[in-house]
């Protein structure tokens, strides 16, 4: 009988292996791409490939984990930690393509797969990180790491050991079971939140019947609004589509106050209308589940758990930073608000008119134009997307790091507007591929981001394949895409992340490139924004879209003079968003939040920054960062990293400014290190500072 069962088992195993091999031959996601550098074969990948690819890749990894656990040899780096690191190669490949498409070019079929797979992927992760036998082997290697290992090998052991402990490896069986339930629920809810927000953002817009109501917008913007209305069945009208943030770019120019009010209210009320895309109940459930998870893991709050392995280390350190920034901000924003209120009343002749949230950007732009003779629409004429990319972003990368870029058209892409570039080092060696996807569309999530189709690893023999995604308004055929200066900054920002990924030179994916704490990863991106206003760069890319005229020196002078204008408002938007994030993730496991708006207001009041005229950059119902894409108790990272970036920029200014020598030093000491060394030490070595100086940020924001 036993022999019969054994034979049957072997038959099943052989059948399974044969089936897996067949799936691998037919499914392009289950084998390394044969395209150049391993580029994804988008021409061959179908939606129907993803689900079976996930299933096979997860089973493959679990089989490898089982082999590690049942290895009769003494636990070692090679047979345990390295084996674990390499066990998920197939799953990483499938996940990279799937989640890249879910964010940049989704559809109903992908959404359904995402909803089904997220709980399964959560269970899969728990099956690894809560595996008692696997953790026991890792712990053995960890305990002898100082004698047996060095460099990246030692660092990788510490990385996995800490990740297992933080994931709950030391919990009891009962607590592990409860944690698995919580993780699965969180995976489903976060997915649901993201999908609802994407749908709500594109379902929420305002229609304007007559062209005169759009006075203040450029002809190109008005034409785009007419085209958008036509696409949605409203020919003859004009449609203003929401972007991801509370304030909308057009608010600075729309002369019609009622249109501004409608646009603002459409923005702040999205996902909270009691319709199919209402996210408020999801938010409450996510926050409570996260608090329960933290309690299970032995922490007072989710924030305490989340920031423990970040540069900030504790919520108290974050609140210290927020308090310092809030003090400088509060004083300056009151002065700015009073000035704008008086200015608005002078222009309108109405002494009773009060400055509202939908008025701020409009009157700030008018006042800036009057004070500095600087008009955003005039500036836009000089910021053509292609020129900003090639003659600005790429030019700065060449000047600092010796990089060069060449567009190619022989690799398949997932959408017709996507472009692909070869990236070469100064010696001519190709170091990466870069995909760019810049235009807004209904299938794309809001915002801008950088990620990888393929991570760098010398052990796995892979070079980085990176993509940058933005949400610029696509121009009509034959017309240029003109950017606001904020949008120019976004392009430089995302390319800063790209540089961090391009220069990765690590042995292991887990320590490679941008695989660093959130409050450090935003530093290279924010630092790169400085080169957008470097005169030698700005004059290279800022050329009038009609005449080709280089931006005049007089305009550059005005830009410099106006650089601190309205910066308190921008700081306030971010401070408020960070405060809301921290409030949600500081609640206890038994706290119930019923009135979300009141909860937000109380948190902002406690921080001393409650101000109806300066709304948060994101309100809770549409705060994708913290409820969907991994920035929970982490949105502070932008401000924390801004302190670091300002300190590094101060070093550059004191050492010759934008030079190849400075760029090489930054590359070698920071950008190329991944997470192989202590980041605080790297920062100190580069800047000469014992700790970050918040004063540089306050000065740059004009609040000190």
N, C-alpha and C positions, 0 to 999 in steps of 0.2 A: 504493500500500500504506500509506504514511504517513497519507494522508488518511483511509483506512478505519479505521486504528487510532485516529486522533484523533477521528473521529466516534463510534467505539465507546466511547472514553474519556469523551467528553462525554455520551453516552447513560447510561453507568454513573453519572457524576456527577449528572446530572439525576434519575435513578432514586433514587440515594442521598439526594439532597436532598428528593425527594418523600416517600420513605419516612421520613426524619427528621422532616419536617413532619407527616406522618401520626401518627408515634409521639408527637410533641409535643402534638398535639391530643388523643390518646387517653390519654396518660400524664400524670397530674396533677403528677408530679415534674419534668417537662421544661418546665414553663411557670411563671411567677410565679403564686403563689396569688392568686385574686381575692377572697379573704376579707379581713376587716378587718386592715389593717396588714401583710398578707402572711402571716397565720397559716396554718400547715399545714392542708391540707384532709384531715384524718384519715378523714373519712367516705368519701372517694373513693379514698384510697390503699390498694392491695392489695399483699400480699407479692410477687406476680408482677410488680409494676411496677418493683421495685428493680434487678434485674439489667439489663434493657434500658436503664433510666435511667442507670445507671452507665456502660454501654458507650457510649451516645450522648453523655453529658456528657464523658467522657474523650476521645472522638474529636473532639468540638467544641473542647475546649481545645487539643488537639494541632494541630488545623487553625489555630487562632489563633496558636499558638507558631510554626508554620511561616510564617505571614504576617509575624510580627515578624522572624524570621530572614532572610526573603527580601525585606524592605523595602529598596529601593535607596537610600533617603534616609539621611543621616548619623544615627547613633544619637542619640536625644534622650530626654528624660524621657517625653514624651508617647507617642512611637512605640515605645518599648521597655519602660521600667519601668512606666508607667501601664498600657500595653497588657497587660503580663504580670499585673499586679495584677487587672485586670478579666477576664482570660481564663478564670478558674475559677469564675465566678458560678454556672453551672448545676451544676457538680460540688459546690460548697459546699452548695447547696440540697439536693441528693440525699443527700450525706453527713450533713448535720445531722439530717435526719429518720431516716435509716437507723440511724446509730450511736446516736441518742437512743433509738430503739425497742429496739435490740439490748441496751442496758444496762438499760432500764427495763421492757420488756415483750416479752421475746424468745419465740421458739418454734423448733421444729425446722427449719422452712423458713427462717427468718431466720438461724439458725446455719449452715445449709448454704450460704446465699448469702454470709455473712460469710467462711466458710472458703475459698470460691472466689474472692471478690473481693479479699481482703487482699493476696495476692501480686500480683494485677493492679494494684491501687492503688499498691503499692510500685514495680512496674515503671514505672507511669505517672509517679510522682514522680521516679524516676531519669531517665526520658526527658526531663524538664524540667531538673532540677538538674545533670545531667551532660551537657547539650547544649553542646558546645564553641562553636558559632556564637552561640548565645543568650548565653552567658556573656561572649563577646568584646564583644558590644554593651553588655551591662550594665557591663562593666569600663570601656568608653569613657565612658559617662555618669558612672560613679563617679569617674573621674580628673579630671573637670572640674566636679564637684558644687559645690565651694566658690565658683567664679566664677559658675555659672549658676543655682544653686538655693538655697533657704532653707527654714526651717521644716519642715513635715511632708514636703514633697517631697524635700528633702535627706535627711531621716531615712529615708524609704522606700527611697531608693537605697542607703543604707548597710545597711539591713536586708537587702535582697536580695543585695547583694554579699557580705556576711558569710555569709549562709545558703548561697549557692552554694559559697563557698570551704570552709566547714565540711562541706558535703555531698560534697565530693570533686571539684569542678570542675577543679582543677589537677592531678589525677592523670593518669597515663599511660593509654592505651587499655586496656592489659592489666589495670592495677589497677582501672580503672572496671568492667571486665567482672566481675572478682572481687567488687567491692563490690556490684554489682547482685545477684549470687547470694546474698551474705550478707544483704542487705536483704530479699530475697524470702523467704529461710528464716526470718528473724526475724519477719517479718509473719505468716507461717503459725504459727510456734511460739507467739507471743504470743496470737494468737487462740485457739489450742488450749488454752493455759493458762487463759485467762479462761473459756472454756466449761466446761472440766473443773471449775474451782473453783466456778462457779455451781451446777453439777449436784451436786458433792460436798457443798456447804454444805447443800443441801436434802435430800440423801440421808442425811446424818448427823444423827442426833437420838437422844435416849434416850427410852425408854418406861418409864413408872412405872405399876405395877399398882394401887396404892392411894393414895387421896387423902391419907392421913396422911403419906406419904413426901414430900409437897410442903408440909409445915408450914413456915410462914414467908412463903409467897407470899400475895398478896391473893386474895380471892374472885374478883375479875375475872380475875386471872392464871390461877388454877386452872380457871376456866370456859373460858378461851381454850385452855389446854392440853388440856382434854377435847374441845373442838371440833376442834383440830388433829389429835388422835388419830383422831377420827371420820372426818375428811376422808381420812385415809390408811388407812382400813379397820381401825382398832383401837378400835372403839366400846367404851366402858366403861373405857378406860385413859386415861393422860395423857401427852401428848407435849411434850417440851421441844426446840424447834428451835434450831439454832445460828445465831448472828449471825456477822459477818465477823471479829471480833477473837478473840484467844486467850481472854481472860476473857469470861464471859457475864454479862449484867446480873443474872440470877437468883441468881448465886453469892453475892451479898451477903446473901441472905435465906433460902436453903435450909438448914434446920436439920439435915437428914439428911446426915451426912458422906459416906456411901457414894454417895448420889445426886450430891453435889458432885463427888466423885472421878470418877464415871462421866461426868458432863457435861464436866468438864475434859479428860479423856482423849479423849473423842469430838472435842473441839475441836482439841487439839494433834496428833492422829493423822490428821486429815482429809488427803486427797490424798497419803498416804504408806503406804497399806495394800496396795500391790501389785495393786490392782484397776483397773478401767477409768478411774477418775478420779485415778490416781496421777500427780503432776506432777513427780516428782523428776528423771526423765531429761530432761524438757523444760527444767527449770531449768539443769541442767548444760550442755545444748546452747546455750541462750540466752546464758548467761554467757560461754561460750567464743567464740561467734560475735561477741558484742559486743567482747570483747578483741581478736579478729582484725580487726574493723572499725576499732577505734581504732589498731591498729598500722599498718594500711594508710593511715590518714589522718595518720600521723606522731606519734601520742601514746603515752605509756607505758602508759596504761590508759584504759578506757572512762570512768572517773570524770574523768580529766584532760580528755578531750574534752568530756564532757557539761557540766561546770561552768564551762568557759572563758567562756561568754557569760552566765553567771549573776552575781548580785551577789557570790557567794563567790569567783569567779575561779579558785581552785585547790583541790584536795583538802586541801592543807596547812592552808588557812584553816578548812576544815570541821573537820579534826581538832583544830585549836587550840580551836575552840568546844566540841567534844565533850569534850576533856580538861578544860577549865574546869568544864563542867557535871558531868562524872563525879566530879571531886574533891569538889564540894559534895554531890552525891547519895550517894556511897558512905558517907560518914560518917553522914549523916542516916538512910539506910535501915537501917544496922546498929542504930542506936538504936531505930528504929521496930520492927524485927523482934524485937529482944529484949523490947520492951514487949509486943508482941502474943503472943509465945511465953509469957511469964509470965502474961499475962491469960488465954490459952486454958487453960493448965494449972490456973489458979485456978478457972476456971469448970467444968472437967471433973473436977477432982480427980485428974487423971492427970499426975504429974510427969515421966513418961517420954514423953509425947506431943510430937511434933515438929511445928512449924508447916510445912505444905506449901503448895504453890501454890494448891491448891483451898480452903485454909482462910483465906488472907489477907483476901480481901474480906469474908467472913462475920464474922470476928472484928474486923476494922477497923470494920465497920458497927456491931457491938454496942458496941465501945469508944467510938465516936463518940457513940452514943446515951447511954451512961453518963456520958461526960465533959461533953457539951454538951446533954444531954436533947434530942437531935435525931435523929429517926427518918426514914429515907428514905421509908418507906411513908406516914408522916404527911404528909411534904412532897408526895408524889405526889397526894394528895387535893386539893391546891391548883393543880396544873398540868394543866389541861384543854387539850388541843391547840388547840381553836378559840380559847380565850381567850388562850393564849400567842401565837398567830399574830396575832389582831386587836388585842388589848389590850396586847400586849407588843412583838412584832417590828414590826408596822405603826405602833403608837403611838410607839415610839422613833424610827422613821424620820420620822414627822411632826414630832416635837419637835426633832430635829436638823436635818432637811433640808426640812421643809415638804411631804413627800410625802403623798398620800392614795390610797386603794385602794377599788375598787368591783368586787364580784364580778359576773360576767356568765355567762349560760348558753346563749348563742346560737352559740358556736363549738364545732365538733366536737372531741372528745378521743379519745385512744387507749385509754383504760380508764375505766371508770365512776367510779372514785374521784378522778380528776383534776379539779381546779378551775382556773378561769381568772379573772384579775383585771386590770382596767384600772389603770394606774398614772399618776397625775397629779402634775405639779409644783405648787409652791405658788401659781403664777399660774393654775392651772386647765388648763394645756396637758397633753394626754396625751403621755407620753414613752415608754411601753413597755406590753407585755403580760407578765404573769407567770402561769406554769402551776405548780401545786403537785401533787405526787404523793407522799403521805406513808406509805402502808401497805405493809407487807411482803407479798410474794407469791412463789410459786415462779418466776415468769417474770422476776423482777427481780434484778439483781446486788446483793450486799451493800454496806453502807455508805451514804453520803450524798454528794450532789454537786449542783453547779450547772452548767448549760451553756446554750447558746443554740440555739433553733430558727432564729433569724435574728440576724446580727450588725449592729451599728450602723455606718453609713457615710454621711457627707454627700454624697460623690461619687456613691454608688449610690442615695441617697435612701431609706435604710432605717433604721428605728428598732429598738431591741433587743426581741426576743421571747425571754424567759428562762424556764427551768424549774428548779425546786428539787425534788430527789428525796431522800426519807428512807426508813427501814425500821422504822417504828413498828408495833407489834402492833395489828392492827385489832380494835376491840372488838366484842362481840356487838351485834346490832341493838338500838337503844334505850339503849345504855350509852355513857358517854363514853370517849374515849381519854385515859388519864392517863399523863403523862410522868414519867420520872425527871428529876432536875435535870441530869444529863449530857445527856439527850435534849433538854431545853430549850436547853442550850448549843449542841447541834448545829443546832437550828432557827435560832438567832441567827447561828451560824457561816456556814451556807449562805446566809443572807440578806445577810451581809457581802459574799460574792462577788457576790450579786445587785446590791447597791448599786454595786459596782465596774463592773458591766456596765450598769446603768441610767443612770449618769452619763457614759457614754462620749460624747464629742463630737468624734470624729476624722474626718478626711477618708477614711481608708483602713481597711478591715477588718483588714489585717495589723498595724496599730498601735492597734487599737481596744480599749477596755475592759480586759478581763482578759488581753489578748495581751502579757503581761509575763513576765519570768523566774519560775520556780517559787518561788524563795526570796524573791520579793516578793509574788506573787499570794496567798499565804496570810496576808499581813499584814492587809488589810482585813477578811477573814473572822474572824480571831482577835481583832482589835480590837473588832469588833462584839459579841463575846461579853461584853464588860465591861458592856454595858447591860442584860444579863439580870439582874444583881444591883444595878443602880442602884435605890435605894429608891423613887424616884418612878415608875419603870417596874414594878418588882416588885410593888408594892402595887396597880398598875393591872391586872395580868393574873393575879396569884396569888389566886384565889378558890375556896373550897371547892366541889367539884362537887355536893354535896348541899344545903348551906345557903346558898351564895353569900357566905359570910363572907370578908372580906378577910383575907389572911394576917396574923396578929397581930404587933404590934411585938416581942413577946417571941421569936417564932420568927425574925424578921429578925435580932435581936441574936444569937441562937444560930447562925444561918447565918454571920454575920460572924465570930464567934469561932471557928467551925470551918472557916473558909475555907482555912487552910493544912494542915488535918488530912489525912494520907495523900497529900500532894502529892509526896513523894519517890517513892512507889510509881508514881504516874502518870508522873513524869519518867523513872523507870527503864525503864518499858515502852517509851517512845519512844526513849530513848537506845539501848536494845538493838536495836530495829528499825532505827534509823539505822546503827548499827555493822554489822549484818548486811548491809544494803544496800551500804554502802561497801566491805565486804570482798569481796562478789561482784564489784563493779565496779572493784576494784583489782588483780585477778589479771592475769597476763601471758597472752599469746596461746597459750603452750605449756603452761599449767597445766591439770591434770586434777583435778577434785574428785570423789572417789568417795564418801566418807562425809559427807553433808550435815550431819548432826547434830554430828559432830566438828568440821567446818569452822566451824559457827556458834559452838560452844563455845570454840574457839581464838581466834576474833575477839573474843568478849566477854571472855575471860580477858586478852587483850592490852590491852584498853581498861580493865581493872580493874573490870568490872561483871558478871562471870559470877555469877549468883545464881539457884539453882533456885526460890527462893521468889518471885522477881519475873521471870516469863518475858517475852520480847519481846511487844510488842503484836501482831506478826505473826511467825510462823516462816516460813521460806523456802517450803515447799510450798503455803502459802495467802497469800502476800504479793502480792496483786493489784496494789498500787500499782507495784511495781518490775518485775514480770514481764508486766504486761498493759496498764497505763493511763498510761504515760509518766513515772512518777516514778523511773525507774532512775537511780541515783546522785543522786537528788533528794528522797528522803524526809527528809533533813536540813532541807529547806525549811520544815517546820513549826516546828522549833526556831529556825532562823535568823530566820524571820518573827516568831516570838514575841518575840524580842529587840526587833525593830523596833516591834511592836505595844505592848509594855510601855513603850518610850520615848515613843511617841506618847500613850499613856494618861497617862503621867506629865505630859506637857505639858498635857493636858486638865485634870487635877486641879489643876495650878498656875495655870490660867487660867479658873477659874469652873466647871469640871466639865461637865456635860451642858447646853450652851447652843446656841441656834440660831446664834450668832456663831461658836462653835467648829466646829460642824457645817459651816457655810458655808465656813469657811477650809479645813477638811479636804477638802471636796468640790472646791473650786477648785484647791487646791495639790497634791492627791494623787489623789483618786478620779476626777476628770474628765480626767486627763492621758493615760490609756492608756500607751503606750510612746513618746510623742512627745518626751520629754526624758530626760536622765540621771536614773535613779531615785535614786541615791545623793545627788545634788545636791538633788533634791526633798525627800528625807528630811531632809537637813541644814537646808535652808531652813525647813522646817516646825518642826523640833524645836529648832534652834539648836545641835545637836550636830555636831561634826566627824566622828564615827563612832559607830556604835551602842554602847550600854553594856549589857554582859551582866549587870551587877549588878541591874538592874531585874527581869530574869527570875528570877534567883536569889532575890531578895526575895519575888517573887510566888509562888514555889514553896515558900517557907519553908525553904530550904536555905542561907540566909546570915544 
